Amino acid sequence: MQIVFKKEPGNRHSIEVRERRGPDIRLPARETGPTIPHDLAHAAVEAALGLTDGFWAAVEKGAMFEGFELVLKGRNKRAGLKELRRYGDAAMPAELMVSWAHRVWSGQRTEGRGLKPCPLTDAQLTKALAALDAARDRWAAVAEGETLTWSW
C-alpha cells in the first residue's frame, strides 16, 4: 500500500492511499498541527513497532475511517465501512500507543488527571521516538505542494 502525504499551503496536508485491498481513498486537506500529520505519526510508529492491527493495517485491509472519501466516487463505500466494523476496534490499542509516543515526543504532559499509564515498554518507546524523529525529518524535507510517499 502507498500512503501519499501532500504538503498543502497554510500548514495543511492531504492524503491519498493507493494499492490497498479496496478502492483508493483520500483524506481532504486538513491542518497539520505543530509537528507532523497525525496519520504520518501513525505510519511511523506502527511500522517501527511492527503493529499489524493498527490504523494503517486496517486501512490496508480495506477499512475506511471517518473523513476519508473514495477517489473514484462510483465505487462502493459501504464495503469500506464493513471492513471498518471488522478491523476498527482492533486498531484502538495502536491508537493509544501512537498517541502516547507522540505525547512524549512533542513534550505534552504524560501524567495527571485523565491520563492512563504508558502502554509502551521502554524499548518500544525508544523505537517510537526514533521513528517520529525520522518522520519529522522526512516531512520537513517536503516542499509545499510536494509529496512524501510512505510504503506500507
TORKOL-380404 format. One line per field, with one value per residue (C-alpha): residue number from 1; residue in one letter; x, y, z negated. Coordinates in steps of 0.001 Angstrom, whole numbers, plus 500000, padded with zeros to 6 digits. Layout:
num	(NUM | ...);
residu	(A | ...);
x	(X | ...);
y	(Y | ...);
z	(Z | ...);
This chain:
num	(1 | 2 | 3 | 4 | 5 | 6 | 7 | 8 | 9 | 10 | 11 | 12 | 13 | 14 | 15 | 16 | 17 | 18 | 19 | 20 | 21 | 22 | 23 | 24 | 25 | 26 | 27 | 28 | 29 | 30 | 31 | 32 | 33 | 34 | 35 | 36 | 37 | 38 | 39 | 40 | 41 | 42 | 43 | 44 | 45 | 46 | 47 | 48 | 49 | 50 | 51 | 52 | 53 | 54 | 55 | 56 | 57 | 58 | 59 | 60 | 61 | 62 | 63 | 64 | 65 | 66 | 67 | 68 | 69 | 70 | 71 | 72 | 73 | 74 | 75 | 76 | 77 | 78 | 79 | 80 | 81 | 82 | 83 | 84 | 85 | 86 | 87 | 88 | 89 | 90 | 91 | 92 | 93 | 94 | 95 | 96 | 97 | 98 | 99 | 100 | 101 | 102 | 103 | 104 | 105 | 106 | 107 | 108 | 109 | 110 | 111 | 112 | 113 | 114 | 115 | 116 | 117 | 118 | 119 | 120 | 121 | 122 | 123 | 124 | 125 | 126 | 127 | 128 | 129 | 130 | 131 | 132 | 133 | 134 | 135 | 136 | 137 | 138 | 139 | 140 | 141 | 142 | 143 | 144 | 145 | 146 | 147 | 148 | 149 | 150 | 151 | 152);
residu	(M | Q | I | V | F | K | K | E | P | G | N | R | H | S | I | E | V | R | E | R | R | G | P | D | I | R | L | P | A | R | E | T | G | P | T | I | P | H | D | L | A | H | A | A | V | E | A | A | L | G | L | T | D | G | F | W | A | A | V | E | K | G | A | M | F | E | G | F | E | L | V | L | K | G | R | N | K | R | A | G | L | K | E | L | R | R | Y | G | D | A | A | M | P | A | E | L | M | V | S | W | A | H | R | V | W | S | G | Q | R | T | E | G | R | G | L | K | P | C | P | L | T | D | A | Q | L | T | K | A | L | A | A | L | D | A | A | R | D | R | W | A | A | V | A | E | G | E | T | L | T | W | S | W);
x	(500000 | 501188 | 500273 | 500891 | 501066 | 500867 | 502065 | 499378 | 499557 | 498820 | 500244 | 497805 | 498156 | 496096 | 496488 | 495829 | 496001 | 496656 | 497240 | 495236 | 492507 | 489573 | 489318 | 491789 | 490804 | 491827 | 491662 | 490933 | 493248 | 493304 | 495512 | 498835 | 499407 | 502672 | 504767 | 503783 | 500484 | 498798 | 498440 | 502150 | 502892 | 500724 | 502627 | 505993 | 505194 | 503103 | 505855 | 508636 | 506800 | 505652 | 501989 | 499839 | 496465 | 496731 | 495156 | 497158 | 496822 | 493036 | 493155 | 495286 | 492663 | 490017 | 488673 | 487594 | 487762 | 485826 | 486961 | 488297 | 486489 | 486695 | 488980 | 486539 | 483058 | 481420 | 482977 | 481119 | 481861 | 479781 | 482431 | 484986 | 482595 | 482029 | 485792 | 485948 | 483461 | 485639 | 489052 | 488376 | 488128 | 491383 | 493152 | 492402 | 495455 | 497696 | 495916 | 496755 | 500373 | 500869 | 499141 | 501266 | 504506 | 503528 | 502665 | 506125 | 507875 | 506115 | 506609 | 502975 | 502123 | 502315 | 500856 | 497978 | 494230 | 492740 | 495942 | 496422 | 499836 | 502069 | 501033 | 504576 | 507624 | 510804 | 512191 | 509015 | 509004 | 512638 | 511840 | 508711 | 510551 | 513287 | 510615 | 508891 | 512219 | 512803 | 509244 | 509684 | 512903 | 511250 | 508242 | 510459 | 512261 | 508971 | 508317 | 504827 | 502893 | 505164 | 504530 | 506021 | 505157 | 505132 | 505222 | 503254);
y	(500000 | 503502 | 506392 | 509729 | 512743 | 516072 | 519266 | 521864 | 525656 | 527115 | 524311 | 521788 | 518352 | 515849 | 512088 | 509639 | 505888 | 503557 | 499857 | 498618 | 495999 | 498071 | 501265 | 504128 | 506681 | 510195 | 512473 | 516058 | 518832 | 519489 | 521266 | 519578 | 520911 | 521943 | 518891 | 516292 | 514968 | 512692 | 509908 | 510158 | 509650 | 506523 | 505210 | 505838 | 504358 | 501429 | 500450 | 500862 | 498718 | 496140 | 496686 | 494565 | 495605 | 499386 | 502177 | 501654 | 497854 | 498300 | 500735 | 498276 | 495576 | 497855 | 499827 | 503403 | 505713 | 508931 | 511808 | 509627 | 509580 | 507482 | 508767 | 507418 | 508282 | 505408 | 502724 | 501174 | 502996 | 500517 | 497817 | 500042 | 500682 | 496930 | 496421 | 499238 | 497330 | 494237 | 495821 | 499212 | 498117 | 496168 | 499414 | 501053 | 499728 | 501030 | 504396 | 504612 | 503602 | 506138 | 508893 | 508219 | 508176 | 511415 | 512965 | 512166 | 513161 | 516522 | 517465 | 517209 | 516146 | 512419 | 512206 | 513604 | 513630 | 511796 | 510028 | 506298 | 504676 | 504459 | 501447 | 501116 | 499371 | 501452 | 499677 | 500348 | 503991 | 504390 | 502889 | 505027 | 508251 | 507480 | 506757 | 510075 | 511918 | 510274 | 511058 | 514700 | 514938 | 513387 | 515734 | 518793 | 517977 | 518094 | 521430 | 522913 | 521274 | 518214 | 514745 | 512180 | 508582 | 506010 | 502357 | 500205);
z	(500000 | 500811 | 498495 | 500198 | 497871 | 499721 | 498067 | 498768 | 498289 | 494866 | 492678 | 494121 | 495675 | 497633 | 498027 | 500837 | 500234 | 503170 | 503784 | 500809 | 500571 | 501743 | 503759 | 503490 | 500860 | 499903 | 496901 | 497972 | 496806 | 493078 | 490567 | 489928 | 486417 | 484802 | 485742 | 488342 | 489691 | 487151 | 489715 | 490580 | 486870 | 487055 | 490065 | 488420 | 485016 | 486255 | 488711 | 486127 | 483584 | 486132 | 485260 | 487561 | 486184 | 486110 | 488115 | 491323 | 491176 | 491023 | 493960 | 495925 | 495307 | 496790 | 493819 | 494426 | 491418 | 490848 | 493028 | 495836 | 499161 | 502299 | 505056 | 507667 | 506471 | 508351 | 506125 | 503186 | 499912 | 497893 | 498314 | 496559 | 493695 | 493368 | 493082 | 490516 | 488354 | 488751 | 488070 | 486476 | 482831 | 483120 | 484056 | 480694 | 478781 | 481596 | 481423 | 477715 | 478303 | 481095 | 479141 | 476067 | 478072 | 479833 | 476459 | 475075 | 478314 | 478587 | 474926 | 473824 | 470296 | 469628 | 466151 | 464214 | 464411 | 467378 | 468418 | 468030 | 467627 | 470682 | 472822 | 474203 | 472790 | 472526 | 475603 | 477600 | 476572 | 477641 | 481080 | 481429 | 480575 | 483104 | 485737 | 485006 | 485325 | 488708 | 489864 | 488800 | 490811 | 493880 | 493580 | 493096 | 496358 | 498321 | 500038 | 500156 | 502988 | 502945 | 501538 | 499211 | 500140 | 497365 | 498459 | 496075);
